[in-house]
């Protein structure tokens, strides 16, 4: 079939395809889609479905509405779970957005040139969400630049009181240069991480201190969009931001002077922060050689787990900086529950905005 051939239902250029499909799936069609994906919310009203990201039967699920003629949805539990029909299907099936558009065109019967499956493709079994492939994570991190080489990003974070040079020295954050090639999961809020404002990249470590994923953060959240993005279709549960001492603590490795990191953490305390700004503020506030500087660990949206808790040495004084909102209180309760019998946990308020 030649490229010149066109018809009423021929495929539009890539950019229009996204717009066409968003408009095709208004609120009603989006609800139908949720139903077809087995995510219909039985318990509640007509404008809800279960979240394709959480899939936990949470009573709140996602709310579905319409904006500018496009169906939109939003998870009540995780602010990153939101978007249009494209994001919904991409998350529900763990496919990338371009694939999702193709599938939605097929479902909507928009593109007659796409071969029709006689029946819907078999649903993938719902596997627990995983971390992105380790090699792709390492490669993307290696493509990120020191913050100093991306003055626009460095300035935006310096303006928030972050010591940018220090963040660089301690491998706490890097900048993703514009236009760099990124893996398919580095996508969110309608574009690739390297195309939009989400170009401050922070490494996420697992309970053994290994680099397991990345989180992309905007200095200032674009209107109506999330503040940060985690890899599409992947989980961040069990992953935390960690300063060098915390990384050693998680890995169970000694410090440079051979003193067990657990002893140092017990002596110097552990500060647990929530969100990227508070983590970077705390993790860059002490001089590298400062004796007695605490270990700093940052979680994102309750990524804390028992496995992470188990790495905190018994007897450590833990200072927990809680956001002044319901989610913050919930995360604190969880941390106290998992640490309370082994450590002294002191809860302090970090302020609703994140950065002090
Ligand atoms: Zn969700």
Boltz pocket constraint, residues with backbone or C-beta under 6 A from the ligand:
constraints:
  - pocket:
      binder: B
      contacts: [[A, 51], [A, 52], [A, 53], [A, 54], [A, 55], [A, 75], [A, 76], [A, 77], [A, 78], [A, 81]]
      max_distance: 6.0
